[in-house]
Amino acid sequence: MGWLIGVVVIGFMLAPVMWILPSRRQSQQAEIRALARTLGLSVKVVAMPKTRRAKVRREEDMFGVCYTRALHNKRPLAGWKYWLINVPDGDDDAVALDIPMLDIIEKCRQLLPRDASMLELTPLGLNVYWREIRADVDVVTSIAECLNAIIVEGRLEDEVSKVDG
């Protein structure tokens, strides 16, 4: 009986510790996000972008991640948004892109995961929003390659700033 009480007491002491430990999925996510940081991407957990219809209907936020490749520019850039998912006509708030940039995005699009929903250019960087459903080393590497290719081919960074930085 004494052994049983001892085992129960130890079980109660260890239970909170086991509850605090990250799950295997959480550990994998942390490793993937650390890899993204080594590839020059910043990672944020964010509410996924919504279409105009979703905003009007006040649909609940869906959370995902935003991987950002910072831009090193001295000149201001006009921002844009490009939906990677099918959005009904008139339901998006995306800015129309010029043909060369559309061609660059379409060429690099196969490098992005299927659950990616939007590419966005802001003064701070180029963002991709995605749900991180099948995140692994290859997917994160492909995202970094895609963002870098869009920045280089689209000439979104100053040549001088790359040498200075």
C-alpha positions as CSV (number, residue, x, y, z in Angstrom):
1,M,0.0,0.0,0.0
2,G,2.9,2.3,0.8
3,W,4.3,1.7,-2.7
4,L,1.0,2.6,-4.3
5,I,0.7,5.9,-2.4
6,G,4.4,6.7,-3.3
7,V,3.7,6.0,-7.0
8,V,0.5,8.2,-7.0
9,V,2.4,11.0,-5.3
10,I,5.2,10.9,-7.8
11,G,2.7,10.8,-10.6
12,F,1.0,13.9,-9.3
13,M,4.4,15.6,-9.0
14,L,5.4,14.7,-12.6
15,A,2.0,15.5,-14.3
16,P,2.5,19.3,-14.4
17,V,6.0,18.9,-15.8
18,M,4.8,16.5,-18.5
19,W,2.0,19.0,-19.4
20,I,4.5,21.9,-19.8
21,L,6.8,19.9,-22.2
22,P,6.2,20.7,-25.9
23,S,4.6,18.1,-28.0
24,R,6.5,16.5,-30.9
25,R,4.6,18.7,-33.4
26,Q,5.5,21.8,-31.4
27,S,9.2,20.8,-31.3
28,Q,9.2,20.2,-35.1
29,Q,7.6,23.7,-35.6
30,A,10.3,25.3,-33.5
31,E,13.1,23.5,-35.5
32,I,11.5,24.6,-38.8
33,R,11.1,28.2,-37.7
34,A,14.7,28.2,-36.5
35,L,15.8,27.0,-39.9
36,A,13.8,29.8,-41.5
37,R,15.6,32.3,-39.4
38,T,19.0,30.9,-40.5
39,L,17.8,31.3,-44.1
40,G,17.2,35.0,-43.5
41,L,13.5,34.9,-42.9
42,S,11.7,36.3,-39.9
43,V,8.7,34.3,-38.6
44,K,5.6,35.6,-36.9
45,V,2.3,33.8,-35.9
46,V,-0.4,36.0,-37.4
47,A,-4.1,36.1,-38.3
48,M,-4.3,35.1,-41.9
49,P,-5.3,37.8,-44.4
50,K,-9.0,38.0,-45.2
51,T,-10.8,38.7,-48.4
52,R,-13.1,41.7,-48.4
53,R,-16.1,39.4,-48.1
54,A,-14.7,37.7,-45.0
55,K,-14.0,41.1,-43.4
56,V,-17.6,42.3,-44.1
57,R,-19.0,39.1,-42.7
58,R,-16.7,39.4,-39.7
59,E,-15.6,35.8,-40.0
60,E,-13.4,34.5,-37.2
61,D,-9.6,34.9,-37.6
62,M,-7.7,31.9,-38.8
63,F,-4.1,31.8,-37.6
64,G,-1.0,30.9,-39.5
65,V,2.5,32.2,-40.0
66,C,4.0,35.0,-41.9
67,Y,7.6,34.4,-43.2
68,T,9.2,37.7,-44.1
69,R,12.4,38.3,-46.2
70,A,13.5,41.8,-45.1
71,L,14.3,44.4,-47.8
72,H,17.3,46.5,-47.6
73,N,16.4,49.7,-49.4
74,K,17.0,53.4,-49.2
75,R,14.2,54.1,-51.7
76,P,10.5,53.7,-50.8
77,L,8.6,50.9,-52.6
78,A,4.9,50.8,-53.5
79,G,3.4,47.9,-51.6
80,W,1.2,45.2,-53.1
81,K,-0.7,42.1,-52.3
82,Y,-1.1,39.0,-54.5
83,W,-3.5,36.2,-53.5
84,L,-2.2,32.7,-54.1
85,I,-5.7,31.2,-53.5
86,N,-8.8,31.6,-55.7
87,V,-10.6,34.8,-54.6
88,P,-13.9,35.7,-56.3
89,D,-13.7,38.7,-58.6
90,G,-14.2,42.0,-56.8
91,D,-13.7,40.3,-53.4
92,D,-10.0,41.0,-53.0
93,D,-8.3,44.2,-51.9
94,A,-5.1,43.4,-53.8
95,V,-3.3,46.1,-55.8
96,A,-2.8,45.3,-59.5
97,L,0.7,44.3,-60.3
98,D,2.7,45.1,-63.4
99,I,3.2,42.3,-66.0
100,P,6.9,41.7,-65.3
101,M,6.2,41.2,-61.5
102,L,3.3,38.9,-62.3
103,D,5.6,36.8,-64.6
104,I,8.2,36.6,-61.8
105,I,5.6,35.5,-59.2
106,E,4.1,32.9,-61.5
107,K,7.5,31.5,-62.3
108,C,8.4,31.1,-58.6
109,R,4.9,30.1,-57.5
110,Q,5.6,26.3,-57.6
111,L,8.2,26.8,-54.9
112,L,5.5,27.9,-52.4
113,P,3.5,25.5,-50.3
114,R,-0.1,24.7,-51.4
115,D,-1.4,26.2,-48.2
116,A,0.2,29.6,-48.8
117,S,-2.6,32.2,-49.3
118,M,-0.9,35.5,-50.0
119,L,2.3,37.2,-51.1
120,E,2.6,40.8,-49.8
121,L,5.2,43.5,-50.4
122,T,5.5,46.1,-47.6
123,P,8.2,48.7,-47.0
124,L,9.8,46.3,-44.6
125,G,9.9,43.2,-46.7
126,L,8.3,40.5,-48.8
127,N,5.9,38.3,-46.9
128,V,4.3,35.0,-47.5
129,Y,1.3,33.9,-45.4
130,W,0.7,30.2,-45.0
131,R,-0.8,27.6,-42.6
132,E,2.4,25.6,-42.0
133,I,0.4,22.3,-42.5
134,R,3.2,20.3,-44.1
135,A,6.2,22.2,-42.9
136,D,9.5,20.6,-43.4
137,V,13.1,21.5,-44.3
138,D,12.4,21.3,-48.1
139,V,9.3,23.5,-47.9
140,V,11.0,26.2,-45.8
141,T,14.1,26.2,-48.1
142,S,11.8,26.5,-51.2
143,I,10.0,29.5,-49.6
144,A,13.3,31.2,-49.0
145,E,14.4,30.5,-52.6
146,C,11.1,31.9,-53.9
147,L,11.2,35.1,-51.8
148,N,14.9,35.7,-52.8
149,A,14.1,35.1,-56.5
150,I,11.2,37.5,-56.5
151,I,13.4,40.1,-54.7
152,V,16.4,39.7,-57.1
153,E,14.5,39.3,-60.3
154,G,12.0,42.1,-59.4
155,R,14.9,44.3,-58.4
156,L,13.2,45.1,-55.1
157,E,16.5,45.9,-53.3
158,D,19.0,48.6,-54.0
159,E,22.3,47.3,-55.4
160,V,24.2,49.8,-53.2
161,S,22.4,48.6,-50.0
162,K,23.5,45.0,-50.6
163,V,27.1,46.0,-50.7
164,D,26.8,48.3,-47.7
165,G,24.9,45.7,-45.6
